[in-house]
């Protein structure tokens, strides 16, 4: 096992993972998603209030009540426009990563292009004009990623080659920056405008840029978001953690847009009083249901009674963070990464917990998520607030039992190994 972990192949994987994590575009993508948490949280809070006061729970407000409609507005302008806010945040960060001087203007330019390509104007017979907002929510996130990558690269090219309208030095800096942005944005509008027209004409209006991109991505995304696909993705994330690579961040970068989209579909069904739909992407939650990636909380609880001073000290330090699904102290302190004894239960227990969650959803024991909220709540907290189902709150604590059973023999073996090593060092 040691030879496998130290092989050239595994070392190459480690280097590739580290390189991916340090990539400027991936870093900006991760930053944009993480920075949007405030927007997601606020929208989700109002959705929770609406759900509690609405017909499905306390029945204080009817669907036709003006207050019920008002409580839906924050959600409409947060989650249903989440792609817009992520584009702004991501473009701003990517421009910073590429050391562009006017990163705010670059973010605005990217947003303009995103609207141009993703929200075509719909004229009505009465002369009213509206926007097609289909791809301004979670469904348009992947389109937004593509547009940000291209727009920022164009602006970087213009900056490196000094392609801009130059103003005298006496002109205020803000005005200079504004004029400098004219040519890059003009090029972007022309380039993307031509692409938009080619797609519209080439498909005879069947697709535009956003719907065309999503049609291309549809089949791979279906494979990714199938039950076997999600399990494989979770497995990859766990294995990456085993090599010291932040597997959670990598898989969530790919899967979070799909999770938000699935929760958004259920939010609409819930608001309409219809049955919610199971989506395999909901099986991402068991990946870190009990104390963080790999469900390490049972291990931490066992570690409090360990013979090894190292394991006991790490467990004490990891207990409170683990309650809030922060388990880096356990992963790096035990350590679990590059540790053949601990990697096996780290992966296996998580796959077992995923199976239990799948059964819970399929048998109707667990409530399906319909509130898009992702936060560092205590164990079971996120499960509850996304579904408002009390069983979801209790379920992770029940999962400590099967998870702990798998962890136990490996914990005992590792504890014995470290204890004997510590005793030997002490005697010497």
Secondary structure as the mmCIF struct_conf table of DSSP 4:
data_model
#
loop_
_struct_conf.conf_type_id
_struct_conf.id
_struct_conf.beg_label_comp_id
_struct_conf.beg_label_asym_id
_struct_conf.beg_label_seq_id
_struct_conf.end_label_comp_id
_struct_conf.end_label_asym_id
_struct_conf.end_label_seq_id
HELX_RH_AL_P HELX_RH_AL_P1 UNK A 2 UNK A 5
TURN_TY1_P TURN_TY1_P1 UNK A 6 UNK A 6
BEND BEND1 UNK A 7 UNK A 7
HELX_RH_AL_P HELX_RH_AL_P2 UNK A 8 UNK A 22
HELX_RH_AL_P HELX_RH_AL_P3 UNK A 24 UNK A 35
TURN_TY1_P TURN_TY1_P2 UNK A 36 UNK A 36
HELX_RH_AL_P HELX_RH_AL_P4 UNK A 37 UNK A 53
BEND BEND2 UNK A 54 UNK A 54
TURN_TY1_P TURN_TY1_P3 UNK A 55 UNK A 58
BEND BEND3 UNK A 61 UNK A 61
TURN_TY1_P TURN_TY1_P4 UNK A 63 UNK A 64
HELX_RH_AL_P HELX_RH_AL_P5 UNK A 66 UNK A 78
HELX_RH_3T_P HELX_RH_3T_P1 UNK A 79 UNK A 81
HELX_RH_AL_P HELX_RH_AL_P6 UNK A 82 UNK A 97
TURN_TY1_P TURN_TY1_P5 UNK A 98 UNK A 99
BEND BEND4 UNK A 101 UNK A 101
HELX_RH_AL_P HELX_RH_AL_P7 UNK A 103 UNK A 118
BEND BEND5 UNK A 119 UNK A 119
STRN STRN1 UNK A 121 UNK A 123
TURN_TY1_P TURN_TY1_P6 UNK A 125 UNK A 126
BEND BEND6 UNK A 127 UNK A 127
STRN STRN2 UNK A 129 UNK A 131
TURN_TY1_P TURN_TY1_P7 UNK A 134 UNK A 136
BEND BEND7 UNK A 137 UNK A 137
HELX_RH_3T_P HELX_RH_3T_P2 UNK A 138 UNK A 140
HELX_RH_AL_P HELX_RH_AL_P8 UNK A 141 UNK A 160
TURN_TY1_P TURN_TY1_P8 UNK A 161 UNK A 162
BEND BEND8 UNK A 164 UNK A 164
TURN_TY1_P TURN_TY1_P9 UNK A 169 UNK A 170
BEND BEND9 UNK A 171 UNK A 171
HELX_RH_AL_P HELX_RH_AL_P9 UNK A 173 UNK A 202
TURN_TY1_P TURN_TY1_P10 UNK A 203 UNK A 205
BEND BEND10 UNK A 206 UNK A 206
HELX_RH_AL_P HELX_RH_AL_P10 UNK A 209 UNK A 224
TURN_TY1_P TURN_TY1_P11 UNK A 225 UNK A 225
BEND BEND11 UNK A 226 UNK A 226
HELX_RH_AL_P HELX_RH_AL_P11 UNK A 227 UNK A 242
TURN_TY1_P TURN_TY1_P12 UNK A 243 UNK A 244
HELX_RH_AL_P HELX_RH_AL_P12 UNK A 247 UNK A 271
TURN_TY1_P TURN_TY1_P13 UNK A 272 UNK A 273
HELX_LH_PP_P HELX_LH_PP_P1 UNK A 274 UNK A 276
HELX_RH_3T_P HELX_RH_3T_P3 UNK A 280 UNK A 288
TURN_TY1_P TURN_TY1_P14 UNK A 289 UNK A 291
BEND BEND12 UNK A 292 UNK A 292
TURN_TY1_P TURN_TY1_P15 UNK A 293 UNK A 294
HELX_RH_AL_P HELX_RH_AL_P13 UNK A 297 UNK A 303
TURN_TY1_P TURN_TY1_P16 UNK A 304 UNK A 305
BEND BEND13 UNK A 307 UNK A 308
HELX_RH_AL_P HELX_RH_AL_P14 UNK A 309 UNK A 323
TURN_TY1_P TURN_TY1_P17 UNK A 324 UNK A 325
HELX_RH_AL_P HELX_RH_AL_P15 UNK A 328 UNK A 333
TURN_TY1_P TURN_TY1_P18 UNK A 334 UNK A 335
TURN_TY1_P TURN_TY1_P19 UNK A 337 UNK A 338
HELX_RH_AL_P HELX_RH_AL_P16 UNK A 340 UNK A 362
TURN_TY1_P TURN_TY1_P20 UNK A 363 UNK A 364
BEND BEND14 UNK A 366 UNK A 366
HELX_LH_PP_P HELX_LH_PP_P2 UNK A 367 UNK A 369
BEND BEND15 UNK A 371 UNK A 371
HELX_LH_PP_P HELX_LH_PP_P3 UNK A 377 UNK A 377
BEND BEND16 UNK A 378 UNK A 378
TURN_TY1_P TURN_TY1_P21 UNK A 379 UNK A 380
HELX_RH_AL_P HELX_RH_AL_P17 UNK A 381 UNK A 387
HELX_RH_AL_P HELX_RH_AL_P18 UNK A 390 UNK A 427
#
